Amino acid sequence: MFSLFWAGMQQDIKLLLLAPAVCAVFRLVFILVYGPKKSPFGEWRKWFTCFRYAFWWGMDFNAYVYLYLLALVSLPAAFIPAYYAVSDTVRLVGVTAYLAVLYTAFMGKMIFYYHFHDTFNPLVKLGRNADKKNFMDIFFHQNHGAGILLGYVPYIWLSWQAGSWLLRLPVFSYWSLSSPWMQYGCNAAVFVAAVVFFYWLRYGGTLRHRQKPEWDEVPPIVKNDMFMGKAAIDDLVAFELACKREVSDALKHTDDEALEVLRPVLPSEKLFRENLWAPFQHSARGARISKPRHIFFLLAESHGQAPFDAPYEYLNLMAASRRYRSQAHTLAMDNFLPAGMISQPSLVSLLAGIYDADMELNENTMFWHGNIPISLPLQLKRLGYRAEFWYGGGLNWGSLEHFLPAIGFDAWHGGPDFCPQGSPKTWLGVYDHIFLEQAARLIKQDDDEQPVFHFLYTTSNHGPYNMPYKEYGFAAENVMPDAPKALLKNHKMMKQMAGIWYADQALIRFVEDMQTVYPDSLFVVTGDHTTGLIPFQCGVVDRTEPNLREQVLTSFSMSHPELTADMLSGNTIGGHMNIMPTLIELIAPAGFDYYSIAEPLTEPVDHVVTPYCWMTEDWIGDYRDGLSQQLAVSEELLPFERGKERFRDERDAWCELTGWLVRHPELLDDAGREKSIGRL
């Protein structure tokens, strides 16, 4: 009987080899597709260390293949002859199913990295409330979804064949001892060794749990290379870490613990307890410009800074915005941090006046029935403005139809509701030029003497980039005549380039139209976040990896007929949360009290901190990777540095402030919703 267990255990060990082998192949594919360096030549030690450490770290999951086979196949099969007869088939079914899971995780990681330039991270949690139709559109039209699904067929067949071949390899016969007691002792020792072997695998080649592989223990030669550090994490391990990691620890803190974290941004704990917003109260110094009758805040999907930088200017992706920036009274800032790394956190932070910090305030029903005095529309309403929100998509996205009225908007309009019936659209929304043209028409039509704040949010600069761009004026030979041939021949990438160009053209046409009709207007143009806007793999510069500023910085510019450069105090850095106080300081009378967690750009700003990144005039850092880099435009890849993180206490405090409000919804003011007049 025990000889059957011995033979089965050897079959289990042979099949165990498949999972780490497949993970290693997937890791190599990941490096060859996304890695800045496709060959180990000159970096053999780094590559070997990466694959070696990843092998043991991956055993955090892969070891369970052995446990499954041992406990559910080999052990019962040793007692049930009929089960033993089909045990190899059961093994193959289980292992093949697990390998299919590995394939799913790998393809998911490849898609996630394509969009976010990162392996799985807590952003995966934010997809639960996203538009599932948009996911499907991107999956099939941008990320070759049909090919991925069809790929299961040959992959599963190959997995089955590989497993069958391993099972056909001979096994060692079990030894027989003359003494029954010695035989029983040997059997017991083998069984215990089989169990210990599982724990040895599970803990990464050690029996000490504290020494099992984890991120903190990744060898420096791998970890200090940002990409190879990501490659060292198996896909299921990365997914598990992303799911385990809370979006914010602030939601688990007691009030006393929270106050300790908040201390770096609170001048007085007593003042904070008496009035949550009192520590963030400011008094305007007096208007710098004549109060405009219209304020237009344009938040453009994926409108990043990188295409404006000198090395990529020749691609002409932002030709329209460059025309706008060349106006005498337009001010632009080349180092500007978004409030979120994806759309919803950026939008919500800008509107709410506090960092969303991936807590999804817009999906929290408490924020559907109450508002906060620090919000952008509410504070502009105190200056006499009516606040209107315009979005190219449906207002069910992100529960905007519930969140917008509570945050202080008087009217809110979704593209499908006011654009002509049958207007072409992506899953995200009506094409930008149609959406903006119709918004402009209604703005002119409904204009009266009351000052109006218009917040407009576009959608078209987004995958899968399958719009008819040639019909809307894009011709590569005219737009980017000097582009590398490798780019021009890359059909998929050229569609994305066309999408970036088209969205910028539509955006600035709206600005120029409104400037003509309402010449006294104040305009703010920024992006919700950035994305992979520069096709490094196509030879646009002599490197294949972006610098940190190219990964995270969004665009920013603003204009008004009386705006002059000195009004921004010579600042070269800023962020989304600096915009609201800047608007108020530009137009509010002296003594006007307002709330803001950030300083206005009319005052010197020496650093910017978000839940994700920090920036000074010389350096930029990412809290998620623990990496920093010189803040400079460069055709070369600047060296990344680890261990230079700054402003962590301030970063944690801003997240804690949002967490405090989420934990204390009774602090929300419920007076705003009744004042709303609805949507068109």
C-alpha positions in Angstrom: 0.0 0.0 0.0 2.7 2.5 1.0 4.6 1.7 -2.2 1.6 3.2 -4.1 1.9 6.4 -2.0 5.6 6.5 -2.7 5.1 6.1 -6.5 2.3 8.7 -6.4 4.4 11.2 -4.4 7.1 11.0 -7.1 4.4 11.7 -9.8 3.4 14.7 -7.7 6.9 16.1 -7.5 7.4 15.7 -11.3 4.2 17.7 -12.0 5.2 20.3 -9.4 8.0 21.3 -11.8 5.5 22.5 -14.4 4.1 25.5 -12.6 7.4 27.3 -11.8 8.6 26.4 -15.3 5.6 28.1 -16.8 6.0 31.1 -14.5 9.6 31.4 -15.7 8.5 31.3 -19.3 5.8 34.0 -18.6 8.4 36.1 -16.8 10.7 35.9 -19.8 7.9 36.9 -22.1 7.0 39.8 -19.9 10.7 41.0 -20.0 10.9 40.6 -23.7 7.7 42.5 -24.3 8.0 45.4 -21.8 11.5 45.3 -20.5 13.9 48.1 -21.5 16.6 45.5 -22.1 15.7 42.3 -24.0 19.0 40.5 -23.4 20.9 39.4 -20.3 24.3 40.1 -21.9 26.2 42.3 -19.5 23.6 41.6 -16.8 23.8 37.9 -16.3 23.9 38.1 -12.5 20.9 40.4 -12.3 18.8 38.2 -14.6 19.9 35.0 -12.8 19.1 36.5 -9.4 15.7 37.7 -10.6 14.7 34.3 -11.9 16.1 32.5 -8.9 14.4 34.7 -6.4 11.2 34.6 -8.4 11.2 30.8 -8.4 11.3 30.6 -4.6 8.8 33.5 -4.1 6.5 31.9 -6.6 6.4 28.8 -4.4 4.1 30.8 -2.1 1.4 29.6 -4.6 3.0 26.9 -6.6 3.8 24.7 -3.6 0.1 24.1 -3.2 0.1 22.2 -6.5 2.2 19.6 -4.7 0.0 19.7 -1.6 -3.2 19.3 -3.6 -1.7 16.2 -5.4 -0.3 14.7 -2.3 -3.4 15.1 -0.1 -6.2 14.7 -2.6 -4.6 12.2 -5.0 -1.6 10.2 -3.7 -2.8 9.7 -0.2 -6.3 8.4 -0.9 -5.2 6.5 -4.0 -2.8 4.5 -1.8 -5.9 3.1 0.0 -8.3 2.9 -3.0 -7.0 0.8 -5.9 -9.7 1.9 -8.3 -8.8 5.6 -7.5 -5.1 4.8 -8.0 -5.9 3.5 -11.5 -7.2 6.9 -12.6 -4.9 9.0 -10.3 -2.7 10.2 -13.1 -5.7 11.6 -15.0 -6.9 13.3 -11.8 -3.4 14.8 -11.4 -3.4 16.1 -15.0 -6.8 17.7 -14.7 -5.9 19.5 -11.5 -2.5 20.7 -12.7 -3.8 21.7 -16.1 -6.6 23.7 -14.4 -3.9 25.5 -12.2 -1.8 26.2 -15.3 -4.9 27.8 -16.9 -5.2 30.0 -13.9 -1.5 31.0 -14.3 -2.3 31.9 -18.0 -5.2 34.0 -16.9 -3.2 35.9 -14.3 -0.3 36.4 -16.8 -2.6 37.8 -19.5 -4.3 40.0 -16.9 -0.9 41.3 -15.7 0.2 42.0 -19.3 -2.9 44.1 -19.9 -2.7 45.8 -16.6 1.0 46.7 -17.2 0.1 48.0 -20.7 -2.3 50.5 -19.2 -0.7 51.4 -15.8 3.0 50.6 -16.4 2.9 48.5 -13.2 2.1 44.9 -12.2 -1.0 44.3 -10.2 -1.5 46.9 -7.5 -4.5 48.1 -5.4 -6.0 49.9 -8.5 -7.4 46.5 -9.4 -10.0 47.0 -6.6 -11.2 50.1 -8.2 -12.4 48.2 -11.3 -15.5 46.8 -9.5 -17.5 49.9 -10.2 -16.1 50.6 -13.6 -18.1 50.4 -16.8 -17.9 46.7 -17.7 -18.7 47.4 -21.4 -15.7 49.7 -21.6 -13.6 46.9 -20.2 -14.9 44.6 -22.9 -14.3 47.2 -25.6 -10.7 47.7 -24.5 -10.1 44.0 -24.0 -11.2 43.0 -27.5 -10.2 46.1 -29.5 -7.0 47.2 -27.9 -5.6 44.2 -26.0 -6.3 41.4 -28.6 -8.9 39.8 -26.4 -10.1 37.3 -29.0 -6.5 36.1 -29.5 -6.1 35.8 -25.7 -9.2 33.7 -25.4 -8.3 31.5 -28.4 -4.8 31.1 -26.8 -6.4 28.9 -24.1 -6.8 26.1 -26.6 -3.2 25.5 -27.6 -1.9 26.4 -24.1 -4.1 23.9 -22.3 -3.2 21.2 -24.9 0.5 21.9 -24.5 0.1 21.8 -20.7 -1.6 18.5 -20.9 1.0 17.0 -23.2 3.9 18.3 -21.0 2.2 16.8 -17.9 1.6 13.5 -19.6 5.3 13.3 -20.7 6.4 14.0 -17.1 4.1 11.3 -15.8 5.6 8.7 -18.2 9.1 9.2 -16.8 10.1 6.3 -14.6 9.9 6.4 -10.8 12.1 4.9 -8.2 10.8 1.7 -6.6 10.1 1.6 -2.9 12.4 -0.4 -0.7 11.4 -3.3 1.4 12.8 -3.9 4.9 12.9 -7.2 6.7 11.6 -5.9 10.0 8.0 -4.8 10.0 8.7 -2.2 12.7 11.6 -0.8 10.6 9.3 -0.7 7.6 6.6 1.2 9.5 9.2 3.6 10.8 10.6 4.2 7.3 7.1 4.7 6.0 6.3 7.2 8.7 9.6 9.0 8.1 8.8 9.3 4.3 5.3 10.6 5.0 6.7 13.2 7.5 9.4 14.1 5.0 6.7 14.6 2.3 4.8 17.0 4.6 8.0 18.9 5.6 9.0 19.1 1.9 5.8 21.0 1.3 6.6 23.6 4.0 10.1 23.8 2.7 8.8 24.7 -0.7 6.1 27.0 0.6 8.6 29.0 2.6 10.9 29.4 -0.4 13.6 26.8 0.3 13.7 27.3 4.1 11.7 26.0 7.1 11.8 29.4 8.8 8.7 31.3 8.0 10.3 34.7 8.8 12.8 34.0 6.0 10.3 33.3 3.3 10.7 35.5 0.2 8.9 38.9 0.2 9.3 42.3 -1.4 11.5 43.6 1.4 14.0 40.8 0.9 14.4 41.1 -2.9 18.1 41.3 -3.6 19.2 44.9 -4.2 20.8 44.0 -7.6 17.2 43.2 -8.8 15.2 45.6 -6.6 17.2 48.6 -7.6 16.3 48.0 -11.3 12.6 49.2 -11.3 11.5 46.9 -14.1 13.4 43.8 -13.0 12.0 44.3 -9.5 8.5 44.1 -10.9 9.5 41.1 -13.0 10.6 39.2 -9.9 7.0 39.0 -8.6 5.0 36.1 -9.9 1.6 37.1 -11.2 -0.5 35.3 -8.6 1.7 36.7 -5.9 1.3 40.2 -7.2 -2.4 39.8 -7.4 -2.6 38.5 -3.9 -0.5 41.4 -2.6 -2.8 43.9 -4.4 -5.9 42.3 -3.0 -4.6 42.1 0.5 -3.3 45.7 0.6 -5.9 48.1 1.8 -6.3 51.2 -0.4 -5.7 53.2 2.8 -4.9 52.2 6.4 -6.7 55.4 7.5 -10.0 53.6 7.4 -8.8 51.2 10.2 -7.5 53.8 12.6 -9.1 55.1 15.8 -9.5 58.8 16.2 -6.5 59.0 18.5 -4.4 57.0 16.1 -5.6 59.3 13.2 -4.7 62.4 15.1 -1.1 61.2 15.5 -0.9 60.7 11.7 -2.6 64.1 11.0 -0.3 66.1 13.2 2.1 67.1 10.4 -0.6 69.1 8.7 -2.5 70.4 11.8 -1.5 73.6 13.5 -3.8 72.7 16.4 -5.4 69.5 17.4 -8.0 71.4 19.5 -8.9 73.5 16.5 -9.4 70.5 14.4 -11.6 68.8 16.9 -13.8 71.9 17.1 -14.0 72.4 13.4 -12.6 69.9 10.9 -11.9 72.5 8.3 -10.6 75.4 10.5 -6.9 74.3 10.1 -7.3 74.7 6.3 -8.9 78.1 6.3 -7.3 80.9 4.2 -8.1 84.5 3.7 -7.8 85.8 0.1 -5.3 88.7 -0.4 -7.4 90.4 -3.1 -8.3 89.9 -6.7 -5.4 89.9 -9.2 -7.7 90.0 -12.3 -11.2 91.3 -13.1 -13.8 88.8 -12.0 -14.6 86.7 -15.2 -18.2 86.0 -16.0 -17.3 82.5 -17.2 -14.7 80.1 -15.7 -14.0 77.1 -17.9 -12.2 74.2 -16.2 -11.3 71.6 -18.8 -10.2 68.2 -17.5 -9.0 66.3 -20.5 -8.7 62.5 -20.4 -5.0 61.4 -20.4 -3.7 64.8 -21.3 -0.1 64.4 -20.0 3.0 66.5 -20.0 5.4 64.2 -21.8 4.3 65.2 -25.4 5.2 68.8 -24.6 8.7 68.0 -23.6 11.5 68.9 -26.0 12.6 65.4 -27.0 9.0 64.6 -28.3 7.9 68.0 -29.6 8.6 66.9 -33.1 5.8 64.4 -33.0 3.3 67.3 -32.8 0.9 65.4 -30.7 0.0 68.6 -28.7 0.1 71.0 -31.6 -3.2 72.6 -30.7 -2.3 73.1 -27.0 1.1 74.6 -28.0 -0.9 77.1 -30.1 -3.0 77.9 -27.0 0.1 78.1 -24.7 1.7 80.6 -27.1 -1.0 83.1 -26.4 0.3 86.2 -24.5 -1.8 85.6 -21.4 -1.6 81.8 -21.2 0.6 80.4 -18.4 1.7 76.8 -18.4 3.6 74.7 -15.9 5.7 71.7 -17.1 5.9 69.9 -13.7 2.4 69.2 -12.5 1.2 66.2 -10.4 -2.3 64.8 -10.8 -4.4 64.1 -7.7 -4.9 60.5 -8.9 -3.2 58.0 -11.1 -6.5 57.0 -12.8 -9.6 59.0 -13.7 -12.0 58.8 -10.8 -9.6 59.7 -8.0 -8.3 62.7 -9.9 -11.8 63.9 -10.8 -13.1 63.4 -7.3 -10.1 65.0 -5.6 -10.4 68.1 -7.8 -14.1 68.5 -7.1 -14.1 67.6 -3.4 -11.0 69.6 -2.4 -9.5 66.7 -0.5 -7.6 63.7 -1.9 -9.8 60.8 -2.8 -6.8 58.6 -2.0 -8.5 55.7 -3.8 -11.3 55.6 -1.2 -13.9 56.1 -4.0 -15.8 58.9 -2.3 -18.0 59.1 -5.4 -19.2 55.5 -4.8 -19.8 56.1 -1.0 -23.5 56.7 -0.5 -22.8 59.0 2.4 -21.3 61.4 -0.1 -24.4 61.3 -2.2 -26.4 63.1 0.5 -24.0 65.5 2.0 -21.3 67.9 0.9 -18.2 69.5 2.4 -17.4 73.3 2.5 -14.0 72.7 0.9 -15.4 71.5 -2.4 -14.6 73.5 -5.6 -18.1 74.2 -6.8 -19.4 75.2 -3.4 -16.6 77.7 -2.8 -17.1 79.2 -6.3 -20.8 79.5 -5.6 -20.0 81.6 -2.6 -18.3 84.0 -5.0 -21.6 84.2 -7.0 -21.0 81.5 -9.6 -23.5 79.0 -10.8 -21.7 75.6 -11.2 -22.4 73.3 -14.1 -20.7 70.0 -14.9 -20.4 68.6 -18.4 -19.2 65.1 -19.2 -18.8 63.3 -22.5 -20.1 60.0 -21.0 -23.1 58.9 -19.1 -23.6 60.3 -15.6 -24.1 56.7 -14.3 -20.3 56.4 -14.6 -18.8 56.6 -11.2 -22.3 57.4 -9.7 -21.8 61.0 -10.9 -25.5 61.6 -11.0 -25.6 61.1 -7.2 -22.2 62.6 -6.3 -22.3 65.8 -8.4 -25.4 67.4 -6.8 -24.1 66.6 -3.3 -20.7 68.1 -4.0 -22.3 71.4 -5.0 -23.1 71.5 -8.7 -26.3 73.3 -9.8 -26.6 71.4 -13.0 -25.0 68.3 -14.5 -25.1 67.1 -18.1 -24.1 63.8 -19.7 -23.0 63.6 -23.3 -25.6 61.0 -24.4 -28.4 63.2 -22.9 -27.7 66.4 -24.8 -25.8 65.4 -27.9 -27.8 64.5 -31.0 -29.3 61.0 -30.9 -27.1 58.5 -32.6 -23.9 60.6 -32.1 -20.9 58.3 -32.5 -19.3 57.3 -29.2 -16.9 55.0 -27.5 -18.0 53.1 -24.4 -16.7 56.0 -22.4 -18.6 58.7 -24.1 -19.5 60.8 -27.1 -16.6 61.7 -29.4 -14.8 64.8 -27.9 -15.4 67.2 -30.8 -19.2 66.4 -30.9 -19.5 66.6 -27.1 -17.6 69.9 -26.9 -19.4 71.5 -29.8 -22.8 70.6 -28.3 -21.7 71.8 -24.9 -20.6 75.1 -26.4 -23.9 75.5 -28.2 -25.9 75.0 -25.0 -23.6 77.3 -23.0 -24.2 80.1 -25.5 -27.9 79.3 -25.7 -28.5 79.4 -21.9 -26.2 82.3 -21.1 -27.5 85.0 -18.8 -26.0 87.6 -16.6 -25.1 85.3 -13.7 -21.4 84.3 -13.6 -21.0 80.6 -14.4 -18.4 78.0 -13.6 -18.3 75.3 -16.2 -16.4 72.0 -15.5 -16.0 70.0 -18.7 -14.5 66.4 -18.7 -13.6 64.7 -22.0 -13.3 61.0 -22.7 -11.9 60.2 -26.2 -8.1 60.0 -25.5 -8.5 56.4 -24.2 -8.1 52.9 -25.6 -9.0 51.1 -27.7 -8.4 54.1 -30.1 -10.7 52.8 -32.8 -12.2 56.1 -33.9 -12.1 57.2 -37.6 -9.3 59.6 -37.0 -8.6 60.3 -40.7 -12.1 61.6 -41.1 -11.3 64.1 -38.3 -8.1 65.4 -40.0 -5.3 63.2 -38.8 -2.8 62.4 -41.5 0.6 61.1 -40.3 2.5 62.7 -43.2 1.2 66.1 -42.2 1.1 65.8 -38.4 4.3 64.0 -37.8 6.4 64.1 -40.9 9.6 63.4 -39.0 8.4 60.5 -37.0 10.6 57.3 -37.0 9.7 54.8 -39.6 9.2 52.1 -36.9 6.4 54.3 -35.5 4.8 55.0 -38.8 4.7 51.3 -39.6 3.2 50.3 -36.2 -0.5 50.5 -37.0 -1.7 49.9 -33.4 0.6 52.6 -32.0 -0.3 55.1 -34.8 -4.0 54.8 -33.8 -3.0 55.9 -30.3 -1.0 58.8 -31.7 -3.9 59.8 -33.7 -6.2 59.6 -30.7 -3.9 61.8 -28.6 -3.7 64.4 -31.4 -7.4 64.3 -32.1 -8.4 64.8 -28.4 -6.1 67.8 -28.1 -7.4 69.4 -31.3 -11.0 69.1 -30.1 -10.1 70.4 -26.7 -8.4 73.6 -27.9 -11.0 74.3 -30.6 -13.5 74.6 -27.7 -11.2 76.9 -25.8 -10.7 79.2 -28.8 -14.4 79.2 -29.6 -15.2 80.3 -26.0 -12.4 82.9 -26.1 -14.0 84.5 -29.1 -17.5 84.5 -27.6 -16.5 85.3 -24.0 -13.2 87.1 -24.2 -13.1 87.9 -20.5 -13.1 84.2 -19.5 -10.7 82.4 -17.2 -9.6 79.0 -18.6 -7.9 76.1 -16.8 -6.7 73.2 -19.0 -5.3 70.1 -17.3 -5.4 66.3 -17.6 -6.9 63.8 -15.2 -3.7 61.8 -15.3 -1.2 60.6 -17.9 -0.7 57.3 -19.6 1.8 55.8 -22.0 1.7 58.7 -24.4 5.2 58.3 -25.8 5.9 55.2 -28.0 9.4 54.5 -26.6 9.5 51.1 -28.3 9.3 52.8 -31.7 12.6 54.6 -31.5 11.4 58.2 -30.8 14.5 58.6 -28.6 17.5 56.3 -27.8 15.9 54.5 -24.9 12.9 52.2 -24.4 11.9 53.1 -20.8 10.3 56.4 -19.6 11.7 58.6 -17.0 9.5 59.0 -13.9 8.2 62.5 -14.8 7.0 61.0 -18.1 5.1 58.3 -16.3 3.2 60.6 -13.8 3.1 64.3 -14.8 -0.1 65.7 -16.3 -0.5 68.9 -18.2 -1.5 72.3 -16.8 -2.1 75.7 -18.4 -4.5 78.6 -17.6 -5.3 81.9 -19.3 -7.2 85.2 -18.8 -6.7 88.5 -20.6 -5.1 90.0 -17.5 -3.1 87.1 -16.4 0.7 87.7 -16.2 3.6 85.4 -15.4 4.4 87.1 -12.1 1.0 86.2 -10.7 2.2 82.6 -10.3 5.2 83.7 -8.2 7.8 82.0 -10.4 6.6 78.6 -9.5 7.9 75.7 -11.6 6.0 72.9 -9.8 2.4 72.4 -8.9 -0.5 69.9 -8.6 -4.2 69.5 -9.0 -4.9 70.6 -5.4 -3.2 73.9 -6.0 -5.7 74.9 -8.7 -8.7 75.7 -6.5 -7.0 78.1 -4.2 -5.3 79.7 -7.2 -8.6 80.4 -8.8 -9.9 81.9 -5.6 -6.8 84.1 -5.0 -7.0 85.4 -8.6 -10.7 86.5 -8.4 -11.8 86.8 -4.8 -11.9 90.1 -2.9 -9.5 90.7 0.0 -10.6 89.0 3.2 -12.7 86.3 1.4 -12.4 83.2 3.6 -12.0 79.9 1.9 -10.7 76.4 2.6 -7.8 74.5 0.9 -5.4 71.8 1.9 -2.8 73.2 -0.6 -1.3 76.6 -1.1 -2.3 78.7 -4.2 0.2 79.0 -7.0 0.1 82.7 -6.4 2.4 81.9 -3.4 5.8 80.2 -3.6 5.4 76.4 -3.7 8.5 74.4 -2.8 7.0 70.9 -2.9 3.9 69.0 -3.9 2.7 65.8 -2.2 -0.1 63.5 -3.3 -1.0 60.0 -2.1 1.2 58.6 -4.8 4.0 60.9 -5.5 6.1 63.8 -4.2 8.0 66.5 -6.1 10.4 69.4 -5.4 11.9 71.7 -7.9 14.8 69.2 -8.4 13.4 65.8 -7.7 10.4 63.6 -8.1 9.5 60.4 -6.3 6.9 57.6 -6.3 5.7 56.3 -3.0 4.4 53.1 -4.6 7.8 51.9 -5.8 10.0 53.8 -3.3 12.0 55.3 -6.3 13.0 58.8 -7.0 14.7 60.6 -9.9 16.0 64.0 -10.9 13.2 66.2 -12.2 14.6 67.1 -15.6 13.7 66.8 -19.2 16.2 64.4 -20.8 16.6 62.3 -23.9 18.5 59.8 -21.7 17.2 57.6 -19.0 18.1 59.3 -15.7 19.3 57.1 -12.9 16.6 55.9 -10.4 17.5 56.1 -6.7 16.0 54.2 -3.8 15.9 55.4 -0.2 15.5 59.2 -0.9 11.7 59.2 -0.1 10.5 62.6 1.3 7.3 64.0 2.8 6.0 60.6 3.8 4.4 62.0 7.0 2.6 64.7 5.0 1.4 62.1 2.5 0.0 59.9 5.2 -1.7 62.9 6.8 -3.6 63.9 3.7 -4.8 60.3 3.3 -5.7 60.3 6.9 -7.8 63.4 6.5 -9.9 61.7 3.9 -10.2 58.6 6.0 -11.4 60.7 9.0 -14.2 62.1 6.9 -15.2 58.6 5.6 -15.2 57.3 9.2 -17.2 60.4 10.3 -19.9 60.9 7.7 -21.9 62.9 10.3 -19.5 65.8 9.5 -21.0 66.1 6.0 -23.3 69.0 5.4 -26.6 67.8 4.0 -27.8 71.3 2.9 -26.5 71.2 -0.7 -28.6 68.6 -2.4 -31.9 70.6 -2.3 -30.3 73.5 -4.1 -29.6 71.5 -7.2 -31.7 72.0 -10.3 -30.9 68.7 -12.0 -29.5 67.7 -15.4 -30.4 68.2 -19.0 
